[in-house]
Amino acid sequence: MTLPATAPTRVAGVDVAVVGTGLPVTVFAHGLGGSSAETRPLALRTPGTRLLLTFRGHGASDTIDGGWSYDDLADDLAAVADAFDATAAVGLSLGSGAL
């Protein structure tokens, strides 16, 4: 089973692929040098709405002048979670640090 490709939505300069519908709403955060494609396999068995973000400074998301910090990434996660009323999150490596 594969998740359908979706056109990314932008939230505060962060690309977010929205997959599925309903509750819960879960944000998936990738690792260093990754993108939303890295978290797509994790979202396969997760019910509800899945938000696969690509942090700023990665992929097609906006850059961060001077480089990123974990505070910047935490802000990205919070902006996406707040925009979609997310109630859960999953992070890989860098993404878990941002959580």
C-alpha positions, 0 to 999 in steps of 0.5 A: 500500500502506498500513500497518494502523492499530494501537492504540498501546502505551505505553512510559515515557509514549511512544505506540508503534504496532507494525507488522509482525513479525520482524527487523529491529526498527526505531524511527521517530522523527518531527520537531518537532510531528509524530507517528507518522503522519509516519513511517508512509510511511517504514515502508512499505518497511521489512521486519520490525517497525516501531516508530512512536513519538510523543515525549513532549510530542507527540500523545497521549504524556505531557507533559514538565514544563518542556518537552523537551530532546534528552536527554529525547527520546534517553531516549524513543528508548532506552526504546522501543528497549530495550523491543522489542530494536530494532536500527535507527532512522530519524529525521526532523529532530528525531528524527534529533537525538534519535538 
